[in-house]
Amino acid sequence: MTAENDPDTDSLRLTAEELAFLLSDPQSHADREERNARANRARTERRRSDPAYAERLRNDDRLRQRRHRAKAAIGRPEREPEPPVPLPALSAADALRRLEAHLEGAATPQAAQLRRRPDALQRYAAAFELYRTLSDRGERPTRGALAAAFAARLGLTLTPSQIQKLRDQVEGFARPGGPWHAG
């Protein structure tokens, strides 16, 4: 048996990363860590002082996440679109009245917080109406469609996370026991 194929010596072989670590200079490793720490502090400070820079970083991060999800989805079958949550045929004013009545009877901290924010209640009622209108086609409204509807009809520009929260809340309020349950 040659030493090349000897199982005992194979276990002693080092990977490229292990070799690079063993051959690297400890001082250069410490210098690299210090440079990275300085760069992180500078980036954090600039993010605090420059809102445009912070927004650009967030957008880049969102784009990176979107690319990562798209890459991970390759080869997997597409998900079936979720059906819309059924909502009763109410006007925005009726939906607001039902929501206010529901929150008056609820003893949760979230209900107390919402009772103090009439602007949020108005937004939920508007989201109810837009969700119901957009779901008439039999599909769950996308965040983009809801955002476009808010911008076009109400002149409100909302972030993707705000739109997601509104959609989740509308669907949550439409569950059994909620103010907008259709059953």
C-alpha positions in Angstrom: 0.0 0.0 0.0 1.4 3.4 -0.9 1.4 6.3 1.5 -0.8 8.2 -0.9 -3.7 5.9 -0.3 -3.0 5.1 3.3 -6.2 5.8 5.4 -4.0 6.7 8.4 -2.3 9.6 6.7 -5.5 10.8 5.0 -6.9 11.7 8.4 -3.8 13.9 9.0 -4.3 16.0 5.9 -5.3 19.6 6.4 -7.9 21.4 4.4 -7.0 24.6 2.5 -8.7 26.7 5.2 -6.8 25.0 8.0 -3.5 25.4 6.2 -4.2 29.1 5.5 -5.0 29.6 9.2 -1.8 27.9 10.4 0.4 29.8 7.9 -1.2 33.2 8.6 0.4 35.8 10.7 -1.5 36.3 14.0 -0.7 40.1 13.9 -2.2 40.4 10.4 -5.4 38.6 11.7 -5.6 41.1 14.6 -5.0 44.0 12.2 -7.8 42.8 9.9 -10.2 42.5 12.8 -9.4 46.0 13.9 -9.9 47.4 10.4 -13.3 45.6 10.2 -14.3 47.0 13.6 -13.4 50.6 12.5 -15.3 50.1 9.3 -18.4 48.9 11.1 -18.2 51.8 13.5 -17.9 54.3 10.7 -20.8 52.7 8.8 -23.0 52.7 11.9 -22.2 56.4 12.5 -22.9 57.3 8.9 -26.1 55.3 8.9 -27.3 57.3 12.0 -26.3 60.7 10.5 -27.3 60.2 6.8 -30.9 58.9 6.3 -30.4 58.5 2.5 -27.4 56.3 3.1 -29.4 54.2 5.7 -32.2 53.8 3.2 -29.8 52.7 0.5 -28.3 50.1 2.8 -31.8 48.8 3.6 -32.7 48.7 0.0 -29.5 46.8 -0.9 -30.3 44.4 1.9 -33.8 43.8 0.7 -32.6 43.2 -2.8 -30.0 40.7 -1.5 -32.7 38.9 0.4 -35.0 38.9 -2.6 -32.2 37.4 -4.8 -31.4 34.8 -2.1 -35.1 33.7 -1.9 -35.3 33.6 -5.7 -32.2 31.4 -5.9 -33.5 29.1 -3.1 -36.8 28.7 -5.0 -35.1 27.4 -8.1 -36.4 23.9 -8.8 -39.2 24.0 -6.3 -42.8 24.2 -7.6 -44.5 27.5 -7.3 -46.7 27.9 -4.3 -50.4 28.1 -4.9 -51.7 31.6 -4.4 -53.5 31.9 -1.1 -57.2 32.6 -1.3 -58.4 36.0 0.1 -59.9 36.1 3.5 -63.7 36.6 3.1 -64.8 40.0 4.4 -68.4 41.1 4.9 -69.9 43.7 2.5 -69.4 46.8 4.7 -68.5 50.3 4.0 -65.3 51.8 5.4 -67.4 53.7 8.0 -69.3 50.5 9.1 -66.0 48.6 9.3 -64.6 51.4 11.5 -67.6 51.3 13.8 -67.3 47.5 14.1 -63.6 47.8 14.8 -64.1 50.5 17.5 -66.8 48.4 19.2 -64.6 45.3 19.1 -61.7 47.2 20.6 -63.9 48.7 23.4 -64.8 45.1 24.5 -61.2 43.8 24.3 -59.0 44.0 27.3 -55.7 43.5 25.6 -52.8 46.0 25.6 -52.9 46.1 21.8 -56.6 47.0 21.9 -55.8 49.8 24.5 -53.0 51.1 22.3 -55.3 51.1 19.2 -58.1 52.9 21.0 -55.7 55.8 21.6 -54.8 56.0 17.9 -57.8 57.0 15.8 -55.4 57.5 12.8 -54.5 53.9 12.9 -58.1 52.9 13.1 -58.9 55.0 10.0 -56.0 53.3 8.2 -57.3 49.8 9.2 -60.8 50.7 7.9 -59.3 52.0 4.7 -57.2 48.8 4.4 -60.4 46.7 5.0 -62.1 48.5 2.1 -59.1 48.2 -0.3 -58.5 44.6 0.6 -62.2 43.7 -0.1 -62.1 45.6 -3.4 -58.8 44.0 -4.5 -59.9 40.5 -3.5 -63.0 40.7 -5.7 -61.0 38.8 -8.4 -60.8 35.8 -6.1 -57.1 36.3 -5.2 -55.4 37.5 -2.0 -54.2 41.1 -2.6 -50.5 41.4 -2.8 -48.6 43.9 -0.8 -47.7 45.8 -4.0 -51.3 46.1 -5.0 -52.3 47.3 -1.6 -49.5 49.8 -1.5 -50.5 51.1 -5.0 -54.1 51.4 -3.9 -53.2 53.3 -0.8 -51.0 55.7 -2.9 -53.6 56.2 -5.6 -56.8 56.5 -3.5 -55.5 57.9 -0.3 -52.2 59.5 -1.2 -50.4 57.5 1.5 -47.0 56.0 0.8 -46.4 53.1 3.1 -43.4 50.9 3.6 -43.6 47.2 2.7 -43.6 46.3 6.4 -46.5 48.7 7.1 -48.4 47.2 4.2 -47.7 43.7 5.5 -48.9 44.6 8.9 -52.1 46.2 7.6 -52.8 43.1 5.5 -52.1 40.8 8.4 -54.4 42.9 10.7 -57.2 42.9 8.2 -57.0 39.2 7.9 -56.7 38.8 11.6 -59.8 40.9 12.3 -61.7 38.8 9.8 -61.1 35.6 11.8 -63.9 34.1 13.9 -64.4 36.3 16.9 -63.0 39.4 15.1 -65.0 42.5 14.2 -64.9 41.7 10.4 -65.7 38.0 10.5 -68.0 37.3 7.5 -69.6 34.2 9.1 
